[in-house]
Amino acid sequence: MRMYDLIMKKRNGGKLSQPEIKYMIEGYTDGSIPDYQMSAMLMAIWFKGMDDEEITEMTKIMARTGDIIDLSDIKGLKVDKHSTGGVGDKTTLIITPIVAACGGIVAKMSGRGLGHTGGTVDKLESIPGYRTDIDRQKFIDTVNSCGASVIGQTGNIAPADKKLYALRDVTATVDSIPLIASSIMSKKLADGSDYILLDVTTGSGAFMKTLDDSIKLAQTMVNIGEGAGKKTVALITDMDVPLGHAIGNSLEVIESMEVLKGRGPADLIEVCMQLATNMLYLIGKGSVEECRNMAEKSIKDGSALEAFCKMVEAQGGDASYLRDTDKFERAPYSLEVKAAADGWITHMNAEKCGIASVELGAGRETKESSIDFPAGIIMQKKYGDKVKKGETIATLYTCREDSLKDAEALYQEAITIGNEEPAPEKLVFARIEKDKVERF
């Protein structure tokens, strides 16, 4: 069997067999298949796609390239959430402690930034001392003592995905349903949780730009999860506009703490409440209404913030930065972006906003790139807001002064100012279960 022949087969629209997929995934994982051949295969899959059987087989094989985590030493029903990514998507930092404070168990493995979207691991590592590379026993002990732990994907958890994840980021093959579904679900099948909530984002800042494509991706992943014996539900959430006001690693941690302290942007709060409510509902904590009330109470009484601080401290982090976010390092250079005209912001291209943040140093341009934790964007004005010409609509922050002009141009391109106030945008579009799509 030769990788050359498999690339040609998929390029020509053929279906890969289980042995062929196994050869391809295992060969790339062990290094016998080089980056340049796998890059060609990824592009062939992007153009030609895969059917449900191919996607399921690839997901299972990717999961089996590493350890299948046994979380039986963790007491209680374990629920996980995974987002398909977006700009300003810091929901994991908020909903994990909410669920833990309400008696849920969250044993979560997260990824790094991919393309224009941020990564939960990068955000957590902007907290001084926080370790995302703890071993299995420390992970289990942290979950048992804190109700939650968020770590990075280790070399033993779906290592095939870890390599493919980085390669997709730099080969323009991120937005492919087979590749996204197999990437996410290979980790979910390996990480041992009993229940899975999928946050499938849709819009200009998401990998799936249309609602129909987002629903198709959600159905694919739900079917994989259910087929593996895990109760799986997906929500389709908006990512046409960046979530919250902050884009960038430590900036998003700071904003997340604002939410946990009972403040923060309304759109971020609502999406997090929906996600946390569904996670609590999945593990049987009550009716949807009761679970919503529980989630809101954990913010009001401060228990969610304390749950996050406890988890951070258990993993070596300095929780004083969370209680007093003024302690976070600030970027040395900044630039205010001004409105180009009077009117209302009628459209925001979230992807371009994300690319602007990458230009500032908040994301990776190549898989070897480093990240500047304090770099990013604070949006003073968003979709639906009225603005005046010359008014500040965003502030850019960076450690690289020469990046400011290019980032400003990108951000200006992302903003459309019109003469009429636009209609409010939905935050949650649909809920998907096995063989059921509920549109809102």
N, C-alpha and C positions, 0 to 999 in steps of 0.2 A: 504494500500500500504506500502511495506517495502523496504528500501534501499537494504537490503540483496538480495531480489528477482531481483531488477533491475541490481545489479552488476552481478548476475549469468546470467541474460538474455543477457546482453552485452558481458560478458565473452564467452558465447556460440554462439556469432555472431548474436544475435537478434536485431531487430529494436525497438528503444524506441519510444513510442507514445508521442504526445504533452502533455497529462496530466502527464505522467511519467517524462518527462523532466522538466516540471513545478514543480512537487513535489521535484525532486532532486535538482534543482537550488535554489528554494526558501527555501528548508529545510537546505541546506548548508549555505545559506546566513544568515538565522535567528539563526543558531547554533544548530538546532535540529538534524542535520546530522553531525557526528564528522569527524575530519580530516582523521582518519584511513579508514573510509568507502569511503570518497570521493577520497582518494589516490588510493584505489582499483579500483574505477570506472574510474579514469583517466588512470590507466594502462590498464584497459580493453579496453577503447576507443583507446589508443595508439596501441594496438595489433589488434583490430577488426575494427576500423574506424567507421565512420558514413556516411550515404548517404546525398544527398543535402537537402532533406526535414528535416532530423534530425538537420543538421548544422544550417539551416535557423531558425528553431523553437527555438533551443537553443540560437542563437544569439538574437532573438527578446525578449525571456524571460529574458536573462541576462540584456539587455538594460532596460527592464521594472522593474527590481528590484530597480531601483533608479529613479532619476529625468530625464526627457527628457528636455534638456536645451532649453529654448526659447531665441534665440539670435536676435529676431526681433528688439530689441532696438539698435542693432549695424547696422550702416548705410553701405550699399553696399553689394556686393556679397562676401560671406565668403568661403575661400578655405583652406583646411587642407591637411597636408601631414603626412603619417605614414609609418615608416620603420619597417620591420619585424626583424630588429636588426642585429648587426654585431660587429666586433672588430674595434675600432677606428672610428666608425660611429658617427660623430658629425655634420651631415648635417643640422639638425634642427637649430642649432645655427647660421648657415650661410645663409640658404635659407629664414628663417623667416624674417630677416631684409631686405634682398634683395627684397622680394615680397612686404613688407610694404613700402620700399623706392620707389617702382615703382607704388604705388597706390593700391595695393592689400590689402585685409583684412585677417589676420591670427589669428583666435581665437582657440588656440591649447591646448589640454590636453595631457600630456606625462607621461610615466611610469618611474619606477626605473630600475636599473640593473637587468637582468635576466640571470642566468647561467654565461656563459663566456662573454656575451655581456654587454656593458655599457648601462646606462639609462640616458636620457636627463635631468630628474629631478635631479639626483645626480650631473651631470655636472654643471647645473645652480646653485645648492645650494653650489657649491664650490666658487662661487662669493660672497664675504662677504656681508651679509645683504639681499641677494636676497631671496624673499619669493615666494614659489610655492603653498602656501596654502591660498591665498587671497579668499575673498568671491565673490559671483556671481556679485554683483554690482560693486565691485572694478575691477573685471575681465572685465566687459563690459565697464566701464569707461576707463580702460587702453587701450583696443582695439580701442575705439573711439578716444582717444587722441593720440595714438602712431601708430595705424594701426596694432598692433600685441600685443599678450600676450601669454606667455607659462606658464601654471600652472601644478601642479600635479593632478592626478586623485583624486577627493574628495570622501568622504564616500557616497555621494549622487549620484555620477555618476557611474552607473553599479557596485554597491558594490559587486555583485556576482563575477565579473571579478577580482576585487581587491583581494579578498580572494583566488580565483583560481590561479591567477597570481603568488602569493607568494608560493602556494602549489606546483605548477608545477615546480617551480625553484628548489625545493629540493627533488623531487620524480622522476627525469629523465623522465618527460613527456612533455618536452618543444617542441620537434620537431614532432608535430602531426598536420596535416593539419586541422582537425576539431577543435582542441583546439586553434591553432593559429588564424584561421579565425574567430571563434566566439569571441575570446578575443579582437582582433583588431576591428572588425566590431560592436560589442556591444557598444563600446565607441564611434565609429564614428556615429552610429545611434542615440546615446544619446546626442551628443555634439552640434548639431544644425547647422553645416556647410552646405553650399549649394553644394559644390564641394569637391571631395576627390581625392587626388593623393596618390597612394600606391607605396612605394619603397620596392619591394620584392627582398631581397638579396639572392644570390645563391653562393655556394662554401663551402669550409672547415670551414669558420668562421661563416656561416649562419645556421639557423635552417634547411633550405632545402639545401641539399648537391648537388643536381643535377638540371640542367636546366629544365628538364621535370617536376620534382616535384615542382619547383618554379613557373612554368607556371600554373600548376594545382592549386596551392594555390592562385595565382593571379586571375585566372578565377573564383574560388570559391568566393573570396572576392568581385570582380567586380560584380558578379551576385547578391550577397547579397545587395550591395550598390545600384545598379540599381533597384532592386526589391523594395527598400525602397524609391525610387524617388530621389536619389542623383546621379548626374552625376559622374561616377567613372572611373578612368583610372589607370593602373599600369605600372610601369617600372621595368624590371628585371635588377638589377645591380650586379656587381661582388663583392663577399666577400670571394674569395679564398685567397686573400692577404689583410691584414689589410689596412684600408683606411687612407691615410695620413701617417705621421711619428710618431704620438703620440697615446699612449693607456693609459687611465687613466683620471680622472675627471678634475682637474685643468689643467693638461697638454693638454687636448683636448680643453679646453676653450682658452688657450694661442694660440694653433695652429689655432683655428677658427678665432681669432682676426688677426692673420697674413694674413689669406685669405681675410678678410674684409678690410685689409690695402693694398691689392694689391699684397701680397706675398703668400707664402705657397706652398705645394706640388701640382704638376700638376694633379695627379689622383683625389685628393680631390676637386680641383677647377673644373675639368671637370664634375664630378658627380653632384656637386652642381649646376653648370650652367644648366645641363640637367634637373634637378628636378625643379629649379626655373623657367626655360623657360616653362616647361609643366604646372606649376601652373598658370603662367600668361596667357598662351594660353587658359587654361580651363575657366578663367573668362573673356575672350574676350578682352584682352589688345592688340591684333594684331595678325599678322601671327607668325609662329614659329620663323622665322628669326628676325622679329621686336622685339619679346619678348626676344630673346637671346641678341640682342643689348641693350635693356633696362636693362637687368640684368647685363651685363658687364659694362655699363655706371655707374650703382649705386655703383660699386666697385671703378671705376676710380675717380669719383667725391667725394667719401667719404660719400655719403648719406646713404649707407647701414650700415656702421659703426655707424653713428650718430643715425640711427633708432634703432639699437640694444642698444646703450647706453641710449637712451631715455626710452626704454621699461624697461631696468634693473633698472634705477633710479625710474621709476614709481612704481616698485615692491619692493622698499626698498634697492636695491643693490647699491654698491659703484662702479660707472662707471669709477673711476680713475684707477681701476685695469685693465680695458679693454684698456684704452688708454696707460697705462704703465704696461705691464704684468710682469715686473720685481718685482712688488709689491707682487705677489702671494707667499705664503709660499712654501718653497722647502723642500723636504724630507731630513731627516738628514743622511740617508745612501744610498750609491749607489755602483754599480758594473758594470764594462764594460765587455760585452760579446765579446769574440774574435772569429774570423773565424777559423774553425778547419783545413782548407785546402785552397790552391789556387784554383781559378776557378770562376764560376758564380753562383749566387743563382738561382737555377732552380725550386725550389718549397718552398712555405711557408705554413705551416698549421696554418691558422688564428685562428682556435679554440684553438690550443695549445698555441699560443701567448696570447690569451685571458685568458686561464687558468693560465698562468704564471703571468699575471697582477693581477688576483684574489689572487694568492699566496702572492703577494707583498702587498695586502691590498686594491687594487683598486676596488674590487668587493665583492660580498657576497657569503660565503660558505654555510650559512643557512639563513633563512628569518629573524632571529634575529641579524645577523651580522652587525657590523658597518663598515663604509667605511672610509679609510684614503684618503682625497682629493688629497694630493700631490703625492701619490704613483702611480707607473705605469712604462711605458717603452717608451723610445725615440729610434726609429729605424734609425740608420745612413745608413744602407744598406738594400735594399729590393729586391724582385723578379726582376731578370734581371740585377742586378748590378754585376760588376766584383769585386772580393775581393782577398786579399792576406792573407795567413796564419798569424794569430796573429793580424790582423787588427781589430779594433773595429767595430762591426756590430750593436750593440745596447747597450744602457745604462739602467740599472734597477734602479728604485728609490723606497725606502720604508721607513716607520717609524719603521719597525720590522727587525732588522739586521739579525736575525736568519732565515728569509725567503729567503735570497739572493741566497744561494746555490741551494735550491730546484727550485727556479724560473729560475735560470741560466740553470739547467739541462733540465727543460721543454722547455725553449726557444731554446736551442741547438737541442733538438729533433724536433722542429718545422721547422728547417732550413735544406734544402738539397743543398749541393754545388756540382756542376757537372763540367765537362770539356768543355762543349759547351754552347755558349750563347743561352738562350731560346728565343722562339718567343714571341713577345709582347702579353699581355693578353688584352681581351676586357674589357671595363668598363661598357657598357650597352649592354645587349643581346637582349632585346625585349620590345615591347610596347603592352599592352593588353587593349582592349576595349571590350564592350559587343559583343559577337559573332565574335570577330576579334583578331587574334594574328599576330603581325608584328615582324618578327625576323630580327635582324640586322647582 
